[in-house]
């Protein structure tokens, strides 16, 4: 077994990374609390190959330091991780995006944590959706609906919000309805960035969907 991390950026004394988290620990109101989970290293490596990605193994401080320069995926021996990388293994409160992955609220912008969306941003979503309810095509009493419900930790952003009339809004209230993403022409279900030069695109999309639904984006102190 091993921990896995995808190091994206080292900046301002922080390491920004994604990690695999299996199942939530508990619900804190609308936020899910997630923490890194161990995976079967061989199976995870095969999954990454299917996505066209590579990983480095970390078993020593030399490996760790090299990886901080290289970035990308690493597969970390658990004893090493606990002894030398404890800050990478912490729990974080997360929100959910249309891509199904979890984002630590500490690195989410303030806007996506608020409930309402107003002014220019609201008009832009109405324009994208053709100025009409996506379901019944009504063009008055228009509202914005979170597709992944706000109460379930869904983010407030154009990629998670669609135009519905008041009546349809009430029918979809607090239901998770991915078809609304399709109706609005939004990408959803997995993170496209997970797929690099995948040999089999269909298998890769399936893998990416599974991985996205268990992926947490967060950061930790580097030193
Ligand atoms: Zn409607």
Boltz pocket constraint, residues with backbone or C-beta under 6 A from the ligand:
constraints:
  - pocket:
      binder: B
      contacts: [[A, 133], [A, 134], [A, 135], [A, 136], [A, 137], [A, 138], [A, 164], [A, 165], [A, 166], [A, 167], [A, 168], [A, 169]]
      max_distance: 6.0
